[in-house]
Amino acid sequence: VHPIIAAMNAVGYDAGTLGNHEFNYGLDFLTRALEGAAHPLVCANALRPDGAPIWPTHVLLDRRLITGTGREVPIRIAVTGVLPPQTALWDSEVLGGQVRTAGIEDTTRALVPTLRAQGADLVVVLCHSGIGRGPENAATAVAAVPGVDVVLAGHTHQVFPGPVEAAADVEPAAGTLCGKPAVMAGCHGTHLGVVDLLLDHGDAEGAGGWRILAHQSRAEPVLRNGPPRTRLRPQAAVQAAAAEAHDATRSYLRARVGRSATPLSTHFALAAETAATRIVAEATLDHARRALQGRPEARLPLLAAAAPFKAGGPGGPAHFTDI
């Protein structure tokens, strides 16, 4: 089992969706990795070339809740997921035309009536998309779709509720998009997104349906900046699930491949050239020159451009390469 999937199995997820980076190594690798998942994975807008969904578009979770008066009442929660429609383009080289994608808002709007027709009391959208109404960052547009109750957003590595610019339909303090509860849990496991719902089920005989009376969204930090600065205690079962692959990866990364007399960092890469980006550009030129040997193009001048993968920004003050 893929170590990340093994760790997720140990946590005990109810459902999950995919983001664009899951496709970075091709569809075959992704399919094999997901086979080990103990929970359903849904994605409504990743399609085969003929338009059929690659994964289930949604899952219906039937649960039972105990009300404040002690009654046990069933509830059906529909979970669907969407990802940036540019995913098929971004990874076109490795996907080889096996995947095409549809728009986030259009897909959600078309699917929600089906979910309600199948008896969904709550509709949760796992939206691997940033806050906004554009093609790539469309979480706000998803929240505006009638019938959507909760949005779990992502992709842009922001923390919401948090320091996000407020707008008419974005309330960072309240943690709502278009009045609907929403959360985005940062990146790289920095936060846990939590949405609490206060629900009502109508009369005492159990008639009527579920409705949301109140809600609260929050992003719980995994690393607390104190004082004292503390990290939440890791769960032993999760660590054990990924331990073998984690140790092997660290051993691989510790292998010495060379020596540099110059520190390699991207601390000021957005302002000027740095040694870290320069060495990447030089390696690219060296590779190109070797590949062009014996060809007419070998006499042409070569240029190389290199951009830093980590250079601060939304990733935070530790989001730099520093060797």
C-alpha positions as CSV (number, residue, x, y, z in Angstrom):
1,V,0.0,0.0,0.0
2,H,1.3,3.5,-0.8
3,P,2.6,5.0,2.4
4,I,0.3,8.1,2.3
5,I,-2.7,5.9,1.7
6,A,-1.6,3.6,4.5
7,A,-1.4,6.6,6.8
8,M,-4.8,7.8,5.7
9,N,-6.2,4.3,6.3
10,A,-4.8,4.5,9.9
11,V,-6.6,7.8,10.5
12,G,-9.9,6.4,9.3
13,Y,-11.2,8.8,6.7
14,D,-14.9,8.6,5.6
15,A,-14.2,9.9,2.1
16,G,-11.6,11.8,0.0
17,T,-11.0,13.5,-3.3
18,L,-8.1,14.2,-5.6
19,G,-6.1,17.4,-6.4
20,N,-4.0,18.2,-9.4
21,H,-0.7,16.9,-8.0
22,E,-2.1,13.4,-7.6
23,F,-1.8,13.2,-11.4
24,N,1.9,14.2,-11.6
25,Y,3.1,10.6,-12.1
26,G,0.5,9.5,-14.6
27,L,-2.9,7.8,-14.4
28,D,-1.6,4.2,-14.1
29,F,0.5,5.1,-11.0
30,L,-2.4,7.0,-9.4
31,T,-4.8,4.1,-10.0
32,R,-2.5,1.6,-8.4
33,A,-1.9,3.9,-5.4
34,L,-5.6,4.4,-4.8
35,E,-6.4,0.7,-4.9
36,G,-5.2,0.4,-1.3
37,A,-7.5,3.1,0.1
38,A,-10.0,1.9,2.8
39,H,-12.3,4.8,2.2
40,P,-14.1,5.9,-1.0
41,L,-12.4,8.4,-3.3
42,V,-14.6,10.6,-5.4
43,C,-14.0,13.1,-8.2
44,A,-16.8,14.5,-10.3
45,N,-14.9,16.4,-13.0
46,A,-11.9,14.1,-13.9
47,L,-13.2,12.3,-17.0
48,R,-12.1,9.7,-19.5
49,P,-11.8,10.9,-23.1
50,D,-15.4,9.7,-23.8
51,G,-16.7,11.8,-21.0
52,A,-17.3,9.0,-18.4
53,P,-16.0,9.7,-14.9
54,I,-12.8,7.9,-13.9
55,W,-13.8,7.7,-10.3
56,P,-17.3,7.8,-8.6
57,T,-18.7,11.3,-8.8
58,H,-20.0,11.1,-5.2
59,V,-20.6,8.9,-2.2
60,L,-23.6,8.7,0.1
61,L,-22.7,8.3,3.8
62,D,-25.6,7.0,5.9
63,R,-25.0,7.8,9.5
64,R,-27.2,8.0,12.7
65,L,-27.1,11.0,15.0
66,I,-28.4,11.3,18.6
67,T,-30.5,14.4,19.0
68,G,-30.6,16.6,22.1
69,T,-33.7,14.8,23.2
70,G,-32.1,11.4,22.9
71,R,-33.7,10.3,19.6
72,E,-31.6,8.3,17.1
73,V,-32.2,9.7,13.7
74,P,-30.7,8.7,10.3
75,I,-28.9,11.3,8.2
76,R,-27.5,10.9,4.7
77,I,-24.5,13.0,3.8
78,A,-23.5,13.3,0.2
79,V,-19.8,13.9,-0.5
80,T,-18.5,14.9,-3.9
81,G,-15.1,16.3,-5.1
82,V,-13.8,18.6,-7.8
83,L,-10.3,19.7,-8.9
84,P,-8.9,22.4,-11.2
85,P,-9.9,21.9,-14.8
86,Q,-6.4,22.8,-15.9
87,T,-5.1,19.5,-14.4
88,A,-5.3,17.6,-17.7
89,L,-3.2,20.4,-19.3
90,W,-0.7,20.7,-16.5
91,D,0.2,17.0,-16.6
92,S,-0.6,16.4,-20.3
93,E,2.9,14.9,-20.9
94,V,2.4,12.1,-18.4
95,L,-1.3,11.6,-18.9
96,G,-1.1,11.1,-22.6
97,G,-4.7,12.1,-23.4
98,Q,-6.2,9.7,-20.9
99,V,-7.8,12.4,-18.8
100,R,-10.0,15.4,-19.6
101,T,-11.5,17.7,-17.1
102,A,-14.7,19.7,-16.8
103,G,-15.4,23.0,-15.1
104,I,-15.7,23.1,-11.3
105,E,-18.9,25.2,-11.0
106,D,-20.7,23.7,-13.9
107,T,-20.0,20.2,-12.6
108,T,-21.2,21.0,-9.1
109,R,-24.3,22.7,-10.3
110,A,-25.2,19.8,-12.5
111,L,-24.6,17.1,-9.8
112,V,-26.3,18.6,-6.7
113,P,-29.9,18.0,-7.9
114,T,-29.0,14.3,-8.3
115,L,-27.6,14.2,-4.8
116,R,-30.7,15.7,-3.4
117,A,-32.9,13.3,-5.5
118,Q,-30.9,10.4,-3.9
119,G,-32.0,11.6,-0.4
120,A,-29.0,13.6,0.6
121,D,-29.7,15.6,3.8
122,L,-26.3,17.4,3.6
123,V,-24.1,18.1,0.6
124,V,-20.4,18.4,1.3
125,V,-18.1,19.5,-1.6
126,L,-14.4,18.6,-1.3
127,C,-13.2,21.4,-3.5
128,H,-9.5,21.3,-4.4
129,S,-9.7,24.9,-5.5
130,G,-8.9,28.2,-4.0
131,I,-11.3,30.9,-2.9
132,G,-12.7,32.8,-5.9
133,R,-15.0,32.5,-8.9
134,G,-12.5,31.7,-11.6
135,P,-11.8,28.5,-13.5
136,E,-9.0,27.4,-11.2
137,N,-10.0,29.0,-7.9
138,A,-13.7,28.5,-7.7
139,A,-14.6,27.6,-4.1
140,T,-16.7,30.7,-3.7
141,A,-18.6,29.9,-6.9
142,V,-19.2,26.3,-5.5
143,A,-20.5,27.7,-2.2
144,A,-23.0,29.8,-4.2
145,V,-24.5,26.7,-5.9
146,P,-28.0,26.1,-4.4
147,G,-28.1,22.9,-2.4
148,V,-24.4,22.9,-1.3
149,D,-24.1,23.0,2.5
150,V,-20.3,22.8,3.3
151,V,-17.2,23.5,1.2
152,L,-13.8,22.1,2.1
153,A,-11.4,24.1,-0.1
154,G,-7.7,23.7,-0.9
155,H,-5.1,24.1,-3.7
156,T,-3.8,27.6,-2.9
157,H,-2.3,26.6,0.5
158,Q,-4.2,29.3,2.4
159,V,-5.6,29.1,5.9
160,F,-9.3,29.8,6.1
161,P,-10.8,31.1,8.4
162,G,-7.6,33.3,8.4
163,P,-5.9,36.2,6.8
164,V,-7.8,36.1,3.5
165,E,-9.0,39.3,1.9
166,A,-12.7,39.8,2.7
167,A,-15.2,40.4,0.0
168,A,-19.0,40.6,-0.3
169,D,-19.3,36.8,-0.3
170,V,-16.1,36.0,1.6
171,E,-16.1,36.4,5.4
172,P,-12.7,35.3,6.8
173,A,-13.6,35.9,10.4
174,A,-16.9,33.9,10.2
175,G,-15.3,31.2,8.0
176,T,-18.1,31.4,5.3
177,L,-18.3,31.6,1.5
178,C,-21.6,33.0,0.3
179,G,-22.9,32.4,3.9
180,K,-22.0,28.7,3.7
181,P,-19.4,27.2,6.2
182,A,-16.1,26.6,4.6
183,V,-12.5,25.8,5.6
184,M,-9.1,25.5,4.0
185,A,-6.4,23.8,6.1
186,G,-3.2,25.4,4.8
187,C,-0.6,23.0,3.2
188,H,1.7,20.2,4.1
189,G,-0.3,19.2,7.2
190,T,0.1,22.6,9.0
191,H,-3.6,22.7,10.0
192,L,-6.7,20.6,10.5
193,G,-9.9,22.0,9.1
194,V,-12.9,21.7,11.3
195,V,-16.6,22.5,10.5
196,D,-19.1,22.1,13.3
197,L,-22.8,22.1,12.4
198,L,-25.8,22.6,14.7
199,L,-28.6,20.6,13.1
200,D,-32.3,20.4,13.6
201,H,-34.6,17.6,12.5
202,G,-38.1,19.0,12.8
203,D,-40.8,17.6,15.1
204,A,-40.5,15.1,18.0
205,E,-41.9,12.2,15.9
206,G,-39.0,12.4,13.5
207,A,-40.9,13.9,10.7
208,G,-39.4,16.7,8.6
209,G,-35.8,16.9,7.4
210,W,-32.4,18.1,8.6
211,R,-31.6,21.8,8.4
212,I,-28.5,23.7,9.6
213,L,-29.3,26.1,12.4
214,A,-25.8,27.4,13.0
215,H,-22.3,26.6,12.0
216,Q,-18.6,27.3,13.0
217,S,-15.5,26.8,10.9
218,R,-11.9,26.8,12.2
219,A,-8.4,25.8,11.1
220,E,-6.7,24.2,14.0
221,P,-2.9,24.6,13.9
222,V,-0.8,21.4,14.1
223,L,2.2,23.4,15.1
224,R,1.3,25.9,17.9
225,N,3.6,28.9,17.8
226,G,3.2,29.3,21.6
227,P,4.8,30.2,23.8
228,P,5.6,27.5,24.3
229,R,6.1,26.4,20.7
230,T,4.6,22.9,20.6
231,R,3.6,20.3,18.0
232,L,0.6,18.2,18.5
233,R,1.5,14.7,19.5
234,P,1.8,12.4,16.5
235,Q,-0.5,9.4,16.3
236,A,1.5,6.2,16.7
237,A,-0.6,4.2,14.2
238,V,-0.2,6.8,11.5
239,Q,3.6,7.0,12.0
240,A,3.9,3.2,12.0
241,A,1.9,3.0,8.7
242,A,4.4,5.1,6.8
243,A,7.6,4.4,8.9
244,E,9.3,1.9,6.5
245,A,8.9,4.1,3.4
246,H,9.7,7.3,5.4
247,D,13.0,5.8,6.7
248,A,13.9,4.5,3.3
249,T,13.2,7.9,1.7
250,R,15.4,9.7,4.3
251,S,18.2,7.3,3.7
252,Y,18.0,7.9,0.0
253,L,18.0,11.7,0.4
254,R,21.0,11.5,2.7
255,A,23.2,9.9,0.0
256,R,26.0,12.3,-1.0
257,V,25.9,13.3,-4.6
258,G,28.4,16.1,-4.6
259,R,29.9,18.9,-2.6
260,S,29.3,22.6,-2.8
261,A,31.6,25.3,-1.5
262,T,28.8,27.8,-1.8
263,P,25.5,27.8,0.2
264,L,22.6,27.1,-2.1
265,S,19.4,28.9,-1.0
266,T,16.4,30.6,-2.6
267,H,16.1,33.3,0.1
268,F,16.3,36.2,-2.3
269,A,15.4,34.4,-5.6
270,L,12.5,36.6,-6.3
271,A,14.7,39.7,-6.2
272,A,17.9,38.5,-7.9
273,E,19.8,35.5,-9.2
274,T,20.8,33.0,-6.6
275,A,23.3,30.1,-6.5
276,A,20.4,27.6,-6.1
277,T,18.7,28.7,-9.3
278,R,22.0,29.2,-11.2
279,I,23.1,25.6,-10.6
280,V,19.8,24.3,-12.0
281,A,20.1,26.5,-15.1
282,E,23.7,25.4,-15.6
283,A,22.7,21.7,-15.3
284,T,19.9,22.3,-17.8
285,L,22.4,23.8,-20.3
286,D,24.8,21.0,-19.8
287,H,22.1,18.4,-20.5
288,A,20.9,20.3,-23.6
289,R,24.4,20.6,-25.0
290,R,25.0,16.9,-24.7
291,A,21.6,16.1,-26.3
292,L,22.4,18.4,-29.3
293,Q,25.8,17.0,-30.0
294,G,26.1,16.1,-33.7
295,R,23.0,18.0,-34.6
296,P,22.8,21.3,-36.6
297,E,21.1,23.0,-33.6
298,A,24.3,22.5,-31.6
299,R,25.8,25.7,-33.1
300,L,22.9,27.8,-31.8
301,P,23.2,29.8,-28.6
302,L,21.4,28.3,-25.7
303,L,19.6,30.0,-22.8
304,A,18.2,28.5,-19.7
305,A,15.7,29.9,-17.2
306,A,15.2,28.5,-13.7
307,A,12.5,29.4,-11.2
308,P,12.5,28.5,-7.5
309,F,10.0,25.9,-6.3
310,K,10.1,27.3,-2.8
311,A,10.5,31.0,-2.3
312,G,8.5,32.1,0.7
313,G,5.0,33.4,-0.1
314,P,1.9,31.5,1.1
315,G,4.1,28.6,2.1
316,G,5.4,30.7,5.0
317,P,8.8,31.8,6.3
318,A,10.3,28.3,6.2
319,H,9.2,27.8,2.5
320,F,12.7,28.0,1.0
321,T,15.4,25.8,-0.3
322,D,18.4,26.1,2.0
323,I,21.4,23.8,1.4
